[in-house]
Amino acid sequence: MKAVGITKGPGETPHEYTFISSDEDQILKTGEYVWYALSAGGGEQRVLGRITERRSVQQYPDTFLAEPSVPPAEVAALVGFDRSANDLFELRVDIMGYYDVQFGAFINPWIPPQSGRPIYLADDAMLAHVLSKREQGAIGSAHLGDLLTRAPGAVPIIIDVRELVSTHLAIIASTGAGKSYLAGVLIEELLRSYNRAAVVIIDPHGEYGTLTGLANHDEFTAQAPNGREVYRPATRIFRHDQVKVRISTLTLGDMRYLLPEMTDKQQALLAKGFKLVRDKHKGQQWDGRDLIRAIKESAGGEEGERDDTTTVGALEWKIEQRFVDNDMTFSPSHHLELREICQPGQCTVLQINEIDERDQQVIVATVLRRIYDARRATDRDKVHAGDEKYLPYPVFILVEEAHHFAPSGTEVVSTRVLKEVLAEGRKFGMGVGLISQRPGKLDADVLSQCQTQCIMRIVNELDQKTVATAVESVGHELLRNLPALSKGQVIVAGSAVNTPVLCRVRPRITKHGGESHDAPAKWQAYFAHESVADRARTDAITLRNDTGPRLYRE
């Protein structure tokens, strides 16, 4: 095995060192992995490290560069300066440690290598073994892509699905960096036959409908030895008009959020009436009219009495407008059945893109709260098969545009539920994945609870600082790369991998639903020959119906 360099000495901290190399083959890139031998743990160990800085220690003198029209190599030749024979680089390395199979983690030796020790480039097999916690294709594995510093496919990056569900996930990136694409890759992996996960996606933009293609690809199926198909994933799409929330599942906080601008007296009456209607129905269904009757009763009014000039009348009007006359989202009797949306081997997409943002927040809060309560009750044997709350398997919920449901600086109804689920959900097999393009606008406590992070290109300085503060598992050296990452490149860090890695996201199998519109192509298509007649008819109808300003062509 040929060494690629020689140790120069320790770095600025005990966890780094520098080495010198001519790097004739130009393989020692920033982010590359090298190792040195160390006697530890009862034998010789390979102490792995990541190159974080590279600088030339043999450069042309400044005087050689004074005249741009004269190549510095010609000046060097005239004075007998042979730079090619003296081209050396000093490389700084952050020590990761040697991998201990028993503990499944890197052990830091706490001492840098001695000067003069040979440094070797880590081979693909070594990196594939130590960077990922799972082997590709094993139960509980998810193949996101491959190591960015190596050839495509050379070192697969596999994350641990068990850790992902137990400790939660954050996917952070600027617009256009590929976060939705990466989320699609992750969902594909969760629906593989060696995972068969129960997945629910909160989709505020309608981007995940293309996941219906999962069932059409044999890569996701499984067969018995006799050739009989035993598994094929399913995808269910619930459009905005199918996403219902039963009024009786709302909390008092939800009610107050959905009935804004209430006076103190109205809030007090609502609280009394809400408690009364809950006590009367004892877990059974009730609706907006039942709540109004309870408010009147708690206020001392007679059945059917109404006076719009009173506090009771004003509150009654608000409830009627929100929950009686308008049942598009909040229904007296219908809602999403948990066993219908949470099934192993099924990806459920809740498309809420045509719903008001305040209603979206209540929907997310209600869905998360119901799944959490069901998982907790089932895990504690408080409910059994046949009960509406019986949910005997873990669930993973992916929330797009998470900063809308847990905004920084202000708390909405979904923020409180998210904090509770992120803090306690792991005990009951409920995992959450948050996706956001603006981490600076995402609640810091919520972000810090996600112990696995996929961070893509981030340009905004505030967002960079937010990530650096909230994400402890990613070193500052790696975070420096955020603005330079290309589309489809991601830093994966946290509990689901052994160490932070730079990953090239693999191609999706299903179609991506979040592509940007190609405006120039559509403008050209408007003038295409085959559309001329259709356009003329449309323009003629528009002109006949148009009563506003006209546009004339000379």
C-alpha positions as CSV (number, residue, x, y, z in Angstrom):
1,M,0.0,0.0,0.0
2,K,1.4,3.3,-1.1
3,A,1.4,6.3,1.3
4,V,0.0,9.6,-0.1
5,G,1.8,11.8,2.4
6,I,3.9,12.2,5.6
7,T,2.7,13.8,8.8
8,K,4.0,17.2,9.5
9,G,2.7,17.7,13.0
10,P,-0.4,18.5,15.1
11,G,-2.9,21.1,14.1
12,E,-4.4,23.9,16.2
13,T,-6.5,21.5,18.3
14,P,-5.8,17.9,19.6
15,H,-8.3,16.6,17.1
16,E,-6.4,17.6,13.9
17,Y,-3.1,17.2,12.3
18,T,-1.3,18.3,9.1
19,F,0.6,16.3,6.5
20,I,2.6,17.1,3.4
21,S,2.0,15.6,0.0
22,S,3.0,16.2,-3.6
23,D,-0.4,14.8,-4.6
24,E,0.8,14.1,-8.1
25,D,-2.5,12.3,-8.9
26,Q,-4.6,15.2,-7.6
27,I,-6.8,12.9,-5.4
28,L,-6.5,14.7,-2.1
29,K,-9.5,17.0,-2.3
30,T,-11.1,18.8,0.5
31,G,-13.6,16.4,2.1
32,E,-11.5,13.3,1.2
33,Y,-10.7,10.6,3.8
34,V,-7.3,9.5,4.8
35,W,-5.9,7.3,7.7
36,Y,-2.8,6.5,9.7
37,A,-2.0,3.3,11.7
38,L,-2.1,3.3,15.5
39,S,-1.6,0.6,18.1
40,A,-4.8,0.7,20.2
41,G,-7.6,-1.6,21.4
42,G,-5.5,-4.7,21.4
43,G,-4.2,-4.3,17.8
44,E,-3.4,-2.0,15.0
45,Q,-6.2,0.4,14.2
46,R,-6.8,2.7,11.2
47,V,-7.5,6.2,12.5
48,L,-9.7,7.8,9.9
49,G,-9.7,11.6,9.2
50,R,-11.3,14.1,6.8
51,I,-9.3,16.6,4.9
52,T,-10.6,20.1,5.7
53,E,-8.0,22.4,4.2
54,R,-5.5,22.2,1.4
55,R,-2.9,24.9,0.6
56,S,0.2,25.0,-1.6
57,V,3.5,25.4,0.3
58,Q,5.6,25.8,-2.9
59,Q,4.3,28.6,-5.1
60,Y,5.7,30.9,-7.7
61,P,7.2,34.1,-6.2
62,D,5.1,37.2,-6.6
63,T,7.6,38.7,-9.0
64,F,7.0,35.8,-11.4
65,L,3.3,36.9,-11.6
66,A,3.9,40.6,-12.2
67,E,3.3,40.5,-16.0
68,P,0.1,38.8,-17.1
69,S,1.2,38.5,-20.7
70,V,4.3,36.4,-19.7
71,P,3.5,32.9,-18.4
72,P,5.2,32.4,-15.0
73,A,6.5,29.1,-16.2
74,E,8.7,30.9,-18.7
75,V,10.0,33.2,-16.1
76,A,10.8,30.2,-13.9
77,A,12.7,28.5,-16.7
78,L,14.8,31.6,-17.3
79,V,16.0,31.7,-13.7
80,G,16.2,27.9,-13.3
81,F,13.3,27.6,-10.9
82,D,11.8,24.1,-11.4
83,R,8.4,24.4,-9.7
84,S,7.1,21.0,-11.0
85,A,9.7,19.2,-9.0
86,N,8.9,21.1,-5.8
87,D,5.1,21.2,-5.9
88,L,4.0,20.4,-2.4
89,F,0.8,20.8,-0.4
90,E,0.0,21.0,3.2
91,L,-3.3,19.4,4.2
92,R,-5.2,19.8,7.4
93,V,-7.1,16.8,8.7
94,D,-9.9,16.5,11.3
95,I,-9.5,13.3,13.2
96,M,-12.6,11.1,13.3
97,G,-11.0,8.1,15.1
98,Y,-10.9,4.4,14.5
99,Y,-14.2,2.4,14.0
100,D,-15.1,0.1,16.8
101,V,-17.4,-2.7,15.6
102,Q,-18.6,-3.6,19.1
103,F,-19.8,-0.1,19.8
104,G,-20.7,0.8,16.2
105,A,-19.0,4.2,16.6
106,F,-15.7,6.0,16.0
107,I,-13.3,6.1,18.9
108,N,-11.1,9.2,19.1
109,P,-7.5,8.4,20.1
110,W,-7.2,11.9,21.7
111,I,-3.7,12.4,20.3
112,P,-2.5,13.4,16.9
113,P,0.0,11.3,14.9
114,Q,3.7,11.8,15.4
115,S,5.6,13.7,12.8
116,G,6.9,11.5,10.0
117,R,4.1,9.0,10.2
118,P,2.8,7.8,6.7
119,I,-0.7,8.8,5.7
120,Y,-2.8,6.6,3.4
121,L,-5.9,7.3,1.3
122,A,-8.9,5.3,2.6
123,D,-10.2,2.8,0.0
124,D,-13.8,2.5,-1.1
125,A,-14.4,-0.8,0.8
126,M,-13.2,0.7,4.1
127,L,-15.4,3.8,3.7
128,A,-18.5,1.8,2.7
129,H,-18.0,-0.3,5.9
130,V,-17.5,2.5,8.4
131,L,-19.4,5.6,7.1
132,S,-22.9,4.0,7.1
133,K,-24.6,2.1,10.0
134,R,-26.5,-0.3,7.7
135,E,-25.6,-2.4,4.7
136,Q,-27.4,-1.7,1.4
137,G,-30.6,-3.8,1.1
138,A,-30.7,-4.9,4.7
139,I,-33.8,-4.5,6.8
140,G,-33.9,-0.9,8.2
141,S,-31.6,0.5,5.5
142,A,-32.2,3.5,3.2
143,H,-29.9,4.2,0.3
144,L,-29.8,8.0,-0.3
145,G,-26.9,8.1,-2.7
146,D,-23.1,7.8,-2.7
147,L,-20.0,9.6,-1.3
148,L,-19.5,12.9,-3.2
149,T,-15.7,12.7,-3.2
150,R,-15.6,9.3,-4.9
151,A,-16.8,8.0,-8.3
152,P,-20.6,7.6,-8.6
153,G,-21.7,4.3,-6.9
154,A,-18.3,3.6,-5.4
155,V,-19.2,4.3,-1.8
156,P,-23.0,4.0,-1.1
157,I,-24.4,6.2,1.7
158,I,-26.9,4.2,3.7
159,I,-28.9,5.7,6.6
160,D,-30.4,3.8,9.5
161,V,-34.2,3.9,9.3
162,R,-34.6,2.8,12.9
163,E,-32.6,5.9,14.1
164,L,-34.5,8.0,11.6
165,V,-37.9,7.2,13.1
166,S,-36.6,7.2,16.7
167,T,-34.8,10.6,16.6
168,H,-36.5,12.4,13.8
169,L,-35.3,14.1,10.6
170,A,-34.7,17.6,9.2
171,I,-34.2,18.3,5.5
172,I,-32.9,21.9,5.1
173,A,-32.2,23.6,1.8
174,S,-32.7,26.7,-0.2
175,T,-35.2,26.8,-3.0
176,G,-34.1,24.7,-6.0
177,A,-31.4,22.8,-4.1
178,G,-33.4,19.5,-4.4
179,K,-34.9,19.0,-1.0
180,S,-38.3,17.6,-2.3
181,Y,-36.3,15.4,-4.7
182,L,-34.3,14.0,-1.7
183,A,-37.5,13.5,0.2
184,G,-38.9,11.5,-2.7
185,V,-35.8,9.3,-2.6
186,L,-36.2,8.8,1.1
187,I,-39.9,7.8,0.7
188,E,-38.9,5.3,-2.0
189,E,-36.5,3.7,0.4
190,L,-39.0,3.6,3.2
191,L,-41.5,1.8,0.9
192,R,-38.9,-0.8,-0.2
193,S,-39.7,-4.4,0.6
194,Y,-37.1,-4.5,3.3
195,N,-38.8,-1.6,5.1
196,R,-42.5,-1.5,4.2
197,A,-43.0,1.6,6.3
198,A,-46.2,3.4,7.2
199,V,-45.7,6.9,5.8
200,V,-47.9,10.0,6.0
201,I,-46.9,13.2,4.0
202,I,-48.2,16.6,4.7
203,D,-48.1,18.2,1.3
204,P,-49.0,21.9,1.2
205,H,-48.0,22.3,-2.5
206,G,-49.3,19.1,-4.1
207,E,-45.8,17.9,-5.1
208,Y,-46.0,14.3,-4.0
209,G,-48.8,13.0,-6.2
210,T,-46.3,11.3,-8.5
211,L,-45.5,8.7,-5.7
212,T,-48.5,6.8,-7.0
213,G,-45.9,5.4,-9.4
214,L,-44.4,3.3,-6.6
215,A,-46.7,0.4,-7.3
216,N,-45.7,0.3,-11.0
217,H,-42.0,-0.5,-10.4
218,D,-40.8,-4.0,-9.6
219,E,-37.9,-2.6,-7.5
220,F,-40.4,-2.1,-4.7
221,T,-42.1,-5.5,-4.8
222,A,-41.2,-8.8,-3.0
223,Q,-41.9,-12.4,-4.0
224,A,-42.0,-15.6,-2.2
225,P,-39.7,-18.5,-3.2
226,N,-42.5,-19.9,-5.3
227,G,-42.7,-16.7,-7.3
228,R,-45.9,-15.4,-5.7
229,E,-45.9,-11.7,-5.1
230,V,-46.1,-11.0,-1.3
231,Y,-45.6,-7.3,-1.3
232,R,-46.3,-4.3,-3.4
233,P,-46.4,-0.7,-1.9
234,A,-49.6,1.4,-2.1
235,T,-50.0,5.1,-2.4
236,R,-53.2,7.0,-1.4
237,I,-53.8,10.6,-2.3
238,F,-56.3,12.6,-0.2
239,R,-57.2,15.9,-2.0
240,H,-58.0,19.0,0.0
241,D,-61.8,18.3,-0.2
242,Q,-61.2,14.8,1.3
243,V,-59.1,16.0,4.2
244,K,-61.7,16.3,7.0
245,V,-61.3,17.1,10.7
246,R,-64.1,16.0,13.0
247,I,-65.1,19.0,15.2
248,S,-65.2,16.9,18.4
249,T,-61.5,16.0,17.9
250,L,-60.5,19.7,18.2
251,T,-59.1,21.1,21.5
252,L,-60.0,24.4,23.1
253,G,-56.7,25.8,21.8
254,D,-57.8,24.8,18.3
255,M,-61.1,26.4,18.7
256,R,-59.6,29.7,19.9
257,Y,-57.2,29.6,17.0
258,L,-60.0,29.1,14.5
259,L,-62.2,31.8,16.1
260,P,-59.8,34.7,16.2
261,E,-60.5,38.2,17.5
262,M,-62.6,37.1,20.4
263,T,-63.1,39.3,23.4
264,D,-62.1,38.1,26.9
265,K,-65.8,37.4,27.7
266,Q,-66.2,35.4,24.6
267,Q,-63.1,33.4,25.3
268,A,-64.3,32.7,28.9
269,L,-67.8,31.6,27.6
270,L,-66.2,29.4,24.9
271,A,-64.0,27.7,27.6
272,K,-67.1,27.0,29.8
273,G,-69.2,25.7,26.9
274,F,-66.3,23.6,25.5
275,K,-65.8,21.9,28.8
276,L,-69.6,21.3,29.2
277,V,-70.0,19.8,25.7
278,R,-67.0,17.5,26.3
279,D,-68.4,16.3,29.6
280,K,-71.8,15.7,28.3
281,H,-70.7,13.6,25.3
282,K,-67.9,11.7,27.1
283,G,-65.8,11.0,24.1
284,Q,-68.6,10.7,21.7
285,Q,-69.2,12.9,18.6
286,W,-70.5,16.4,18.9
287,D,-70.8,19.3,16.5
288,G,-71.0,23.1,16.3
289,R,-74.7,23.2,17.3
290,D,-74.0,21.1,20.4
291,L,-71.3,23.6,21.3
292,I,-73.6,26.5,20.9
293,R,-76.2,24.9,23.1
294,A,-73.6,24.2,25.7
295,I,-72.4,27.8,25.7
296,K,-76.0,29.1,26.1
297,E,-76.5,26.6,29.0
298,S,-73.3,27.6,30.7
299,A,-74.3,31.3,30.3
300,G,-77.7,30.7,31.8
301,G,-79.7,31.3,28.7
302,E,-82.8,29.3,27.5
303,E,-82.7,26.8,24.6
304,G,-83.1,28.6,21.3
305,E,-82.7,32.1,22.8
306,R,-80.6,34.4,20.6
307,D,-79.6,38.1,21.0
308,D,-77.0,39.3,18.6
309,T,-76.2,42.3,20.8
310,T,-75.0,40.0,23.6
311,T,-71.7,38.3,24.0
312,V,-73.4,34.9,23.7
313,G,-75.0,36.0,20.4
314,A,-71.8,37.2,19.0
315,L,-70.0,34.0,19.9
316,E,-72.8,31.9,18.5
317,W,-72.5,33.8,15.2
318,K,-68.8,33.1,15.0
319,I,-69.3,29.4,15.7
320,E,-72.1,29.1,13.1
321,Q,-70.0,30.8,10.5
322,R,-67.0,28.6,11.2
323,F,-68.4,25.2,12.1
324,V,-72.1,25.0,11.1
325,D,-72.5,26.8,7.8
326,N,-69.1,25.9,6.5
327,D,-68.1,22.2,6.8
328,M,-65.6,22.0,4.0
329,T,-62.7,21.1,6.4
330,F,-64.2,20.8,9.8
331,S,-67.0,18.2,9.8
332,P,-69.6,17.2,12.4
333,S,-69.0,13.5,11.8
334,H,-66.3,12.8,9.2
335,H,-62.6,12.7,9.5
336,L,-59.5,10.8,8.4
337,E,-59.6,7.3,9.9
338,L,-56.2,6.5,11.3
339,R,-56.1,2.9,10.1
340,E,-57.0,4.2,6.6
341,I,-54.1,6.7,6.4
342,C,-51.6,4.8,8.5
343,Q,-50.8,1.4,7.0
344,P,-47.5,-0.4,6.7
345,G,-46.4,-0.5,3.1
346,Q,-48.5,2.6,2.3
347,C,-47.6,6.1,1.5
348,T,-50.5,8.5,2.3
349,V,-50.3,12.0,0.8
350,L,-52.5,14.7,2.4
351,Q,-52.7,17.4,-0.3
352,I,-53.8,20.6,1.6
353,N,-52.6,23.1,-1.0
354,E,-56.0,24.7,-1.5
355,I,-56.8,25.1,2.2
356,D,-56.3,28.4,4.2
357,E,-53.0,28.4,6.1
358,R,-54.6,28.7,9.5
359,D,-56.8,25.7,8.7
360,Q,-53.7,23.9,7.5
361,Q,-52.0,24.4,10.8
362,V,-55.0,23.0,12.7
363,I,-55.2,20.0,10.3
364,V,-51.5,19.2,11.0
365,A,-51.9,19.7,14.7
366,T,-55.0,17.4,14.7
367,V,-53.4,14.6,12.6
368,L,-50.2,14.6,14.6
369,R,-52.1,14.7,17.9
370,R,-54.4,11.8,16.9
371,I,-51.6,9.6,15.7
372,Y,-49.5,10.4,18.8
373,D,-52.4,9.6,21.2
374,A,-53.2,6.4,19.3
375,R,-49.6,5.2,19.4
376,R,-49.3,6.0,23.1
377,A,-52.6,4.3,24.0
378,T,-51.8,1.2,21.9
379,D,-48.3,1.0,23.3
380,R,-49.6,1.2,26.9
381,D,-52.3,-1.5,26.1
382,K,-55.1,1.0,26.8
383,V,-56.8,0.2,23.5
384,H,-57.2,-3.1,21.6
385,A,-58.0,-4.3,18.1
386,G,-61.3,-2.8,16.8
387,D,-60.9,0.5,18.8
388,E,-60.6,3.6,16.6
389,K,-57.3,4.5,18.4
390,Y,-55.7,1.1,18.0
391,L,-52.5,1.7,15.9
392,P,-50.2,-1.3,16.5
393,Y,-47.2,-0.2,14.4
394,P,-44.8,2.8,14.1
395,V,-45.6,5.7,11.7
396,F,-43.4,8.2,10.0
397,I,-44.8,11.6,9.2
398,L,-43.1,13.9,6.7
399,V,-44.1,17.6,7.0
400,E,-43.3,19.9,4.0
401,E,-42.8,23.6,4.5
402,A,-42.3,23.0,8.2
403,H,-41.7,26.7,9.0
404,H,-45.4,27.3,8.3
405,F,-46.4,24.8,11.1
406,A,-43.7,25.8,13.6
407,P,-42.7,29.4,12.8
408,S,-40.0,31.1,14.7
409,G,-40.9,34.0,17.0
410,T,-44.6,33.1,17.2
411,E,-46.4,30.0,18.4
412,V,-49.3,28.5,16.4
413,V,-51.4,25.4,17.4
414,S,-49.2,23.1,15.4
415,T,-46.0,24.3,17.1
416,R,-47.1,23.0,20.5
417,V,-48.1,19.6,19.1
418,L,-44.9,19.3,17.1
419,K,-42.7,20.0,20.1
420,E,-44.5,17.4,22.1
421,V,-44.3,14.7,19.4
422,L,-40.6,15.5,18.7
423,A,-39.8,15.2,22.4
424,E,-41.9,12.2,23.3
425,G,-42.9,10.5,20.0
426,R,-39.8,8.3,19.8
427,K,-41.0,6.4,22.9
428,F,-44.0,5.2,21.0
429,G,-42.7,4.7,17.5
430,M,-43.7,8.0,16.0
431,G,-41.1,9.6,13.8
432,V,-41.3,13.1,12.2
433,G,-39.4,14.5,9.2
434,L,-39.4,18.3,8.7
435,I,-38.6,19.9,5.4
436,S,-37.9,23.6,5.1
437,Q,-36.3,26.1,2.8
438,R,-36.1,28.7,5.5
439,P,-34.5,27.3,8.7
440,G,-34.2,30.9,10.0
441,K,-38.0,31.0,10.1
442,L,-38.4,27.6,11.7
443,D,-38.7,27.4,15.5
444,A,-35.2,26.7,16.9
445,D,-36.5,24.2,19.5
446,V,-38.3,22.2,16.9
447,L,-35.2,22.1,14.6
448,S,-32.9,21.1,17.4
449,Q,-35.1,18.0,18.2
450,C,-34.3,16.5,14.8
451,Q,-31.2,14.3,15.4
452,T,-30.7,13.3,11.8
453,Q,-30.0,16.2,9.4
454,C,-29.9,16.4,5.6
455,I,-28.5,19.8,4.7
456,M,-28.3,21.0,1.2
457,R,-27.2,24.3,-0.4
458,I,-28.0,27.3,1.8
459,V,-27.1,30.8,0.6
460,N,-28.9,33.0,3.1
461,E,-26.6,34.0,5.9
462,L,-29.3,34.0,8.6
463,D,-30.3,30.5,7.6
464,Q,-26.7,29.3,7.7
465,K,-26.3,30.7,11.2
466,T,-29.5,29.0,12.3
467,V,-28.3,25.7,11.0
468,A,-24.9,26.1,12.6
469,T,-26.6,26.9,16.0
470,A,-29.3,24.2,16.0
471,V,-27.3,21.3,14.4
472,E,-24.6,20.1,16.7
473,S,-23.5,17.0,14.9
474,V,-22.2,18.8,11.8
475,G,-18.8,20.4,12.2
476,H,-18.3,24.0,11.1
477,E,-15.8,22.9,8.5
478,L,-18.5,21.0,6.7
479,L,-21.0,23.8,7.1
480,R,-18.7,26.1,5.2
481,N,-19.5,24.0,2.1
482,L,-23.2,24.9,2.2
483,P,-23.1,27.8,-0.4
484,A,-20.9,25.7,-2.7
485,L,-23.0,22.6,-2.8
486,S,-24.6,21.9,-6.2
487,K,-28.1,20.7,-6.8
488,G,-28.5,17.1,-5.5
489,Q,-25.6,17.3,-3.1
490,V,-26.3,17.0,0.6
491,I,-24.5,16.8,4.0
492,V,-26.0,13.9,5.9
493,A,-25.3,14.0,9.6
494,G,-26.6,12.8,13.0
495,S,-27.9,9.6,14.5
496,A,-28.7,7.7,11.3
497,V,-25.0,7.7,10.1
498,N,-21.8,7.0,11.8
499,T,-20.2,10.4,10.9
500,P,-21.2,13.4,8.8
501,V,-20.8,12.8,5.1
502,L,-21.0,14.7,1.8
503,C,-23.5,12.7,-0.3
504,R,-24.5,12.7,-4.0
505,V,-28.3,12.0,-4.0
506,R,-29.2,8.9,-6.2
507,P,-31.6,9.3,-9.1
508,R,-35.3,8.8,-8.2
509,I,-37.2,5.8,-9.5
510,T,-40.6,7.5,-9.5
511,K,-41.2,10.8,-11.3
512,H,-40.4,14.0,-9.4
513,G,-43.4,16.2,-8.9
514,G,-41.7,19.4,-7.8
515,E,-40.0,20.6,-11.0
516,S,-40.1,24.3,-11.9
517,H,-42.1,25.4,-14.9
518,D,-40.2,25.9,-18.1
519,A,-41.7,29.3,-18.9
520,P,-39.8,29.9,-22.2
521,A,-40.9,26.5,-23.6
522,K,-44.5,27.2,-22.7
523,W,-44.4,30.6,-24.3
524,Q,-43.0,29.0,-27.5
525,A,-45.7,26.3,-27.3
526,Y,-48.3,29.0,-27.3
527,F,-47.2,30.1,-30.7
528,A,-46.7,26.6,-32.1
529,H,-48.4,25.8,-35.4
530,E,-50.8,23.2,-34.1
531,S,-52.1,25.6,-31.4
532,V,-52.8,28.6,-33.6
533,A,-56.4,27.7,-34.3
534,D,-57.2,26.9,-30.7
535,R,-55.5,30.2,-29.6
536,A,-57.6,32.2,-32.1
537,R,-60.8,30.7,-30.9
538,T,-59.8,31.3,-27.2
539,D,-58.8,34.9,-28.0
540,A,-62.1,35.5,-29.8
541,I,-64.1,34.3,-26.8
542,T,-62.1,36.4,-24.5
543,L,-62.6,39.5,-26.5
544,R,-66.4,38.9,-26.6
545,N,-66.6,38.5,-22.9
546,D,-64.1,41.2,-21.9
547,T,-65.5,44.5,-20.7
548,G,-62.2,45.9,-19.5
549,P,-59.2,47.6,-21.2
550,R,-58.4,46.2,-24.7
551,L,-55.0,45.6,-26.2
552,Y,-54.7,46.4,-29.9
553,R,-51.9,45.3,-32.2
554,E,-50.8,47.6,-35.0
